[in-house]
Amino acid sequence: MKLFRQLLFAFGSAWQNFWRNLAVSVAAVVSIALILILAGTSLLLGHALGQVLDSYRHRVSVLTISVADKTPLASVYDFEGQLQARPEVVSVHFVTKEEELKSFASDPRNQQLIEQIEGNPLPAKIEVKVARLDDVKRIDALARQWRGVDRTDPTDYKGDFITNMLRLSTWLTIAGLGMLAVLTVASVVIVMNTIRTAVYHRRQEIELMKLVGATEWFVRGPFVVEGVMTGVIAASLALGLLLAAYRPFVERFRAELFFLPLSYDPRFVHVLAQDLLVAGAALGALGSYVGVRRFVRL
């Protein structure tokens, strides 16, 4: 019962402080909201780029090996077994010349070309799916040493593209972490200064509470709750603006760059909402704790 009364006092006092210093509180909410909008935009862009990279990663993680026309099937099946025995290989699929021609002919864009060619010039293929992009190069080297490979066009390995993808993914991760650190520090400083202003206005009331024996957390609690309140309100504002812009942005992006595999992901909306609200509350709590610690220590 005592704990409930203390919590009720903390929430009531925090609400009064928020409205008593409305100009400062609104400024803090807007500032933190802008910072969280930047953070949320970074998360959305990172997720969008992640979708594109995952799509291309899935494509290039499948290495296609061209089989020479006169290669015996026994040699093909033996090489398949060697590939399947390797730990980095997820799956191996053999596509015959007939299956490859049928797949090629199913594309309407190839109908005129099919009418002009005689026989079946397409080679049989072995499609190898690997676990990681780093493994593609090793499988490509192994395939080029196989006797049954088509020497004119051994594989569809795209070494430079894979290297650039891995480098881009690394740099995006580093840039995201760096921006997150800067935005975190900025948010904590804003909340800290806001709470310090509130503490200064209530300095006489705090001294009286100390004289009558109030504990440190009884004095500090309302300011921490106020910081959390400020952060959650700012996060809610930022989340509403981001969600309002997310779907139109994706639709416009797909209309302009239809060849990129980007789509609206409703599952990520829940992740974004959770991350922003938790981040807002955590930043508010941390900033208020640091800001009030110096002034109310007993």
VEXDREN-2710 file (C-alpha; in Angstrom, 1 decimal):
% VEXDREN-2710
k/r/px/py/pz
1/MET/0.0/0.0/0.0
2/LYS/2.9/2.3/0.8
3/LEU/4.5/1.6/-2.5
4/PHE/1.3/2.3/-4.3
5/ARG/1.0/5.7/-2.6
6/GLN/4.6/6.5/-3.5
7/LEU/3.9/5.6/-7.2
8/LEU/0.7/7.6/-7.2
9/PHE/2.6/10.6/-5.8
10/ALA/5.4/10.2/-8.3
11/PHE/3.0/10.1/-11.3
12/GLY/0.9/13.0/-10.0
13/SER/3.9/15.2/-9.2
14/ALA/5.5/14.3/-12.6
15/TRP/2.3/15.4/-14.4
16/GLN/2.2/18.7/-12.5
17/ASN/5.9/19.3/-13.3
18/PHE/5.3/18.7/-17.0
19/TRP/2.4/21.2/-17.1
20/ARG/4.1/23.7/-14.8
21/ASN/7.1/24.0/-17.1
22/LEU/5.1/23.5/-20.3
23/ALA/7.3/25.6/-22.6
24/VAL/10.4/23.7/-21.5
25/SER/8.5/20.3/-21.6
26/VAL/7.2/21.0/-25.1
27/ALA/10.6/22.0/-26.3
28/ALA/12.1/18.8/-24.9
29/VAL/9.3/16.7/-26.5
30/VAL/9.8/18.3/-29.9
31/SER/13.6/18.0/-29.7
32/ILE/13.5/14.4/-28.7
33/ALA/10.8/13.6/-31.3
34/LEU/13.0/15.1/-34.0
35/ILE/15.9/13.0/-32.9
36/LEU/13.7/9.8/-32.7
37/ILE/12.4/10.7/-36.2
38/LEU/16.0/10.7/-37.5
39/ALA/16.6/7.4/-35.7
40/GLY/13.4/5.9/-37.0
41/THR/14.2/7.1/-40.5
42/SER/17.5/5.4/-40.2
43/LEU/15.9/2.2/-39.1
44/LEU/13.4/2.3/-42.0
45/LEU/16.1/3.0/-44.5
46/GLY/18.3/0.3/-43.0
47/HIS/15.4/-2.1/-43.2
48/ALA/14.6/-1.2/-46.8
49/LEU/18.2/-1.6/-47.8
50/GLY/18.3/-4.8/-45.9
51/GLN/15.3/-6.1/-48.0
52/VAL/17.2/-5.2/-51.2
53/LEU/20.4/-6.7/-50.0
54/ASP/18.7/-9.9/-48.8
55/SER/17.1/-10.3/-52.1
56/TYR/20.3/-9.9/-54.0
57/ARG/22.1/-12.0/-51.4
58/HIS/19.6/-14.8/-52.0
59/ARG/20.3/-14.6/-55.7
60/VAL/24.1/-14.5/-55.6
61/SER/24.2/-17.2/-52.9
62/VAL/23.1/-19.7/-55.6
63/LEU/26.0/-20.5/-57.9
64/THR/25.1/-21.9/-61.4
65/ILE/27.7/-24.3/-62.9
66/SER/27.4/-24.9/-66.7
67/VAL/27.9/-28.6/-67.7
68/ALA/29.7/-29.4/-70.9
69/ASP/27.4/-31.2/-73.4
70/LYS/29.4/-34.5/-73.6
71/THR/29.8/-34.9/-69.8
72/PRO/28.6/-38.4/-68.7
73/LEU/25.7/-38.3/-66.2
74/ALA/27.8/-40.5/-63.9
75/SER/30.4/-37.8/-63.7
76/VAL/27.7/-35.2/-63.0
77/TYR/26.1/-37.2/-60.2
78/ASP/29.5/-37.9/-58.7
79/PHE/30.3/-34.2/-58.6
80/GLU/26.9/-33.5/-57.1
81/GLY/27.8/-35.9/-54.3
82/GLN/31.1/-34.1/-53.7
83/LEU/29.3/-30.8/-53.5
84/GLN/26.6/-32.1/-51.1
85/ALA/29.2/-33.4/-48.8
86/ARG/30.7/-30.0/-48.3
87/PRO/29.6/-28.2/-45.0
88/GLU/29.2/-24.8/-46.7
89/VAL/26.7/-26.2/-49.3
90/VAL/23.0/-26.0/-48.4
91/SER/21.5/-27.7/-51.5
92/VAL/22.5/-28.9/-55.0
93/HIS/20.0/-29.2/-57.9
94/PHE/20.8/-30.6/-61.4
95/VAL/18.9/-29.0/-64.3
96/THR/19.0/-31.0/-67.6
97/LYS/19.3/-29.4/-71.0
98/GLU/15.6/-30.1/-71.7
99/GLU/14.5/-28.5/-68.4
100/GLU/16.7/-25.5/-69.1
101/LEU/15.2/-25.0/-72.6
102/LYS/11.7/-25.4/-71.3
103/SER/12.3/-22.7/-68.6
104/PHE/13.9/-20.4/-71.2
105/ALA/10.9/-20.9/-73.6
106/SER/8.4/-20.1/-70.8
107/ASP/9.5/-16.5/-70.9
108/PRO/7.4/-14.6/-73.5
109/ARG/10.3/-12.3/-74.2
110/ASN/12.2/-15.3/-75.7
111/GLN/9.6/-16.6/-78.1
112/GLN/11.1/-15.0/-81.2
113/LEU/14.5/-16.3/-80.3
114/ILE/13.2/-19.9/-79.7
115/GLU/11.6/-19.9/-83.2
116/GLN/14.9/-18.9/-84.8
117/ILE/17.2/-21.5/-83.2
118/GLU/17.6/-25.2/-84.0
119/GLY/18.1/-27.9/-81.5
120/ASN/19.0/-27.1/-77.9
121/PRO/22.1/-24.9/-77.5
122/LEU/21.5/-24.4/-73.8
123/PRO/23.8/-26.4/-71.5
124/ALA/22.7/-28.4/-68.5
125/LYS/23.4/-26.7/-65.2
126/ILE/24.1/-27.5/-61.5
127/GLU/22.6/-25.0/-59.1
128/VAL/24.5/-24.8/-55.8
129/LYS/23.1/-22.9/-52.8
130/VAL/25.6/-22.0/-50.2
131/ALA/25.1/-20.9/-46.6
132/ARG/27.2/-17.6/-46.7
133/LEU/28.3/-15.3/-49.5
134/ASP/31.9/-15.9/-48.4
135/ASP/31.5/-19.5/-49.5
136/VAL/30.6/-18.8/-53.1
137/LYS/34.2/-18.1/-54.1
138/ARG/35.4/-21.5/-52.8
139/ILE/32.6/-23.4/-54.6
140/ASP/33.4/-21.5/-57.8
141/ALA/37.1/-22.4/-57.6
142/LEU/36.1/-26.1/-57.1
143/ALA/33.7/-26.0/-60.0
144/ARG/36.3/-24.6/-62.4
145/GLN/38.6/-27.5/-61.6
146/TRP/35.9/-30.1/-62.4
147/ARG/36.4/-31.9/-65.7
148/GLY/32.8/-31.8/-66.7
149/VAL/32.4/-28.0/-66.5
150/ASP/31.8/-26.0/-69.7
151/ARG/35.1/-24.2/-70.2
152/THR/33.6/-21.4/-72.3
153/ASP/31.2/-20.2/-69.6
154/PRO/32.0/-22.2/-66.4
155/THR/29.9/-20.4/-63.8
156/ASP/27.9/-17.2/-63.2
157/TYR/30.1/-16.2/-60.3
158/LYS/30.0/-12.4/-59.7
159/GLY/33.0/-11.8/-57.4
160/ASP/33.1/-8.0/-57.5
161/PHE/29.3/-7.7/-56.9
162/ILE/29.5/-10.0/-53.8
163/THR/32.6/-8.2/-52.5
164/ASN/30.7/-4.8/-52.9
165/MET/27.6/-6.2/-51.1
166/LEU/29.6/-7.4/-48.2
167/ARG/31.5/-4.1/-47.9
168/LEU/28.2/-2.1/-48.2
169/SER/26.6/-4.2/-45.5
170/THR/29.6/-3.6/-43.1
171/TRP/29.6/0.1/-43.7
172/LEU/25.9/0.4/-43.2
173/THR/26.2/-1.4/-39.8
174/ILE/29.0/0.9/-38.7
175/ALA/27.2/4.0/-39.9
176/GLY/24.0/2.9/-38.1
177/LEU/25.8/2.3/-34.8
178/GLY/27.6/5.6/-35.0
179/MET/24.4/7.5/-35.7
180/LEU/22.7/5.7/-32.9
181/ALA/25.4/6.7/-30.4
182/VAL/25.2/10.4/-31.4
183/LEU/21.4/10.5/-31.2
184/THR/21.5/8.7/-27.8
185/VAL/23.9/11.3/-26.3
186/ALA/21.9/14.2/-27.8
187/SER/18.6/12.8/-26.4
188/VAL/20.1/12.3/-22.9
189/VAL/21.5/15.8/-22.8
190/ILE/18.1/17.3/-23.8
191/VAL/16.2/15.4/-21.1
192/MET/18.9/16.1/-18.6
193/ASN/18.7/19.9/-19.1
194/THR/14.9/19.8/-19.0
195/ILE/14.8/17.9/-15.7
196/ARG/17.5/20.2/-14.2
197/THR/15.2/23.2/-15.1
198/ALA/12.3/21.5/-13.3
199/VAL/14.5/20.7/-10.3
200/TYR/15.7/24.3/-10.1
201/HIS/12.1/25.6/-10.0
202/ARG/11.3/23.2/-7.2
203/ARG/14.5/23.6/-5.2
204/GLN/12.7/25.0/-2.1
205/GLU/10.1/22.2/-2.1
206/ILE/12.9/19.6/-2.4
207/GLU/14.7/21.1/0.6
208/LEU/11.6/20.9/2.7
209/MET/11.0/17.3/1.7
210/LYS/14.6/16.5/2.7
211/LEU/14.1/18.2/6.1
212/VAL/11.0/16.1/6.9
213/GLY/12.9/12.9/6.2
214/ALA/11.9/12.0/2.6
215/THR/14.1/9.3/1.1
216/GLU/16.3/10.0/-1.9
217/TRP/14.1/8.0/-4.3
218/PHE/11.0/9.6/-3.0
219/VAL/12.4/12.9/-4.1
220/ARG/13.9/11.7/-7.3
221/GLY/11.0/9.5/-8.4
222/PRO/8.7/12.2/-9.8
223/PHE/11.6/13.6/-12.0
224/VAL/12.5/10.2/-13.3
225/VAL/8.8/9.6/-14.2
226/GLU/8.6/13.0/-15.8
227/GLY/11.6/12.1/-18.0
228/VAL/10.0/8.8/-19.0
229/MET/6.8/10.6/-19.7
230/THR/8.6/13.1/-21.9
231/GLY/10.4/10.4/-23.8
232/VAL/7.2/8.3/-24.4
233/ILE/5.3/11.3/-25.7
234/ALA/8.1/12.2/-28.0
235/ALA/8.4/8.7/-29.2
236/SER/4.6/8.5/-29.9
237/LEU/4.8/11.7/-31.9
238/ALA/7.8/10.5/-33.9
239/LEU/6.2/7.1/-34.5
240/GLY/2.9/8.6/-35.8
241/LEU/4.8/10.8/-38.3
242/LEU/7.0/7.9/-39.4
243/LEU/4.1/5.5/-39.9
244/ALA/2.1/8.1/-41.9
245/ALA/5.1/8.5/-44.3
246/TYR/6.2/4.8/-44.5
247/ARG/3.7/3.3/-46.9
248/PRO/3.5/6.3/-49.3
249/PHE/7.3/6.3/-49.4
250/VAL/7.5/2.6/-50.3
251/GLU/4.8/3.0/-53.0
252/ARG/6.5/6.0/-54.6
253/PHE/9.9/4.2/-54.4
254/ARG/8.5/1.1/-56.1
255/ALA/6.8/3.2/-58.8
256/GLU/10.0/5.0/-59.6
257/LEU/12.5/2.1/-59.2
258/PHE/10.3/-0.9/-59.9
259/PHE/13.3/-3.2/-60.4
260/LEU/14.4/-3.0/-56.8
261/PRO/12.7/-5.6/-54.5
262/LEU/11.3/-3.2/-51.9
263/SER/7.9/-3.7/-50.2
264/TYR/5.9/-2.5/-47.3
265/ASP/6.5/-4.7/-44.3
266/PRO/3.8/-4.6/-41.7
267/ARG/5.8/-6.8/-39.4
268/PHE/8.5/-4.2/-39.2
269/VAL/5.9/-1.6/-38.1
270/HIS/5.5/-3.5/-34.8
271/VAL/9.3/-3.7/-34.4
272/LEU/9.7/0.0/-35.1
273/ALA/6.9/0.9/-32.7
274/GLN/8.4/-1.2/-29.9
275/ASP/11.9/0.1/-30.5
276/LEU/10.9/3.8/-30.5
277/LEU/8.7/3.6/-27.5
278/VAL/11.3/1.6/-25.5
279/ALA/14.0/4.0/-26.7
280/GLY/12.0/7.1/-25.7
281/ALA/11.2/5.7/-22.3
282/ALA/14.8/4.6/-21.7
283/LEU/16.3/7.9/-22.9
284/GLY/13.9/9.9/-20.8
285/ALA/14.7/7.8/-17.7
286/LEU/18.4/8.0/-18.2
287/GLY/18.5/11.7/-18.9
288/SER/16.3/12.5/-15.9
289/TYR/18.3/10.2/-13.6
290/VAL/21.5/11.9/-14.5
291/GLY/20.0/15.4/-14.5
292/VAL/18.5/15.1/-11.0
293/ARG/21.2/13.1/-9.3
294/ARG/23.4/16.1/-8.6
295/PHE/20.6/18.2/-7.1
296/VAL/18.7/15.8/-4.9
297/ARG/21.4/13.6/-3.4
298/LEU/20.8/13.4/0.3
END
